[in-house]
Amino acid sequence: MKFFADTAEIADIKELAATGLLDGVTTNPSLIMKSGRDFMEVTKEICSIVSGPVSAEVVALDHEGMMREAEVLRKIADNVCIKVPLTLEGLKTCKALTSDGSMVNVTLCFSANQALLAAKAGATFVSPFVGRHDDNGFDGMQLIGDIRLIYDNYDFRTEILVASVRHGIHVLEAAKIGADVMTAPPAVIKGLVKHVLTDKGIEGFLADWAKTGQKI
Ligand code: E4P
């Protein structure tokens, strides 16, 4: 499963990229607002740090407007992935952009039928939001399972990008289902390495090593 960082914070992206574990980045207008940075500038900087797909979201709601914005965004770098909302206008834009060789991430997916439409529109990625789905009393992981089943039934190439990931259980369940990608806040990704027994084990080994008086 590929790991994308869901952030526009350069320091976090650099830290994760240095681990070799980062396959891409997703941003959205809220994350850009949180960063306090200029959209074009920060997106360009992220694209220079990460070689994988970097999702940058359009804000127009009509097809012509989305196409205009996508034209601007795709000039930023070759690894920009245009993010469009899961609406009829967004799907129309997705079809046009992917037919033209651009990567497209269809975002704000909350049902398996929506994901089916995204695949039919030729999306590179579809982003089902599991955390927000759970928050509203639905089962986010059931949604991922349903999309996996449908995509496998028809051999759709669209990658399932599990988004709105809140904790390690989301990551684990997404991997068990066979999702292609997950995007999570840097703290969630870094938290995956934590285990109390790992820390305890290191502590014990180091204490015994000190007793040997040896050096490597
Ligand atoms: C995905 O691309 C979105 O940016 C993101 O995962 C939204 O997550 P949230 O529900 O935590 O805002």
Boltz pocket constraint, residues with backbone or C-beta under 6 A from the ligand:
constraints:
  - pocket:
      binder: B
      contacts: [[A, 6], [A, 26], [A, 27], [A, 28], [A, 107], [A, 127], [A, 129], [A, 131], [A, 132], [A, 162], [A, 163], [A, 164], [A, 165], [A, 183]]
      max_distance: 6.0
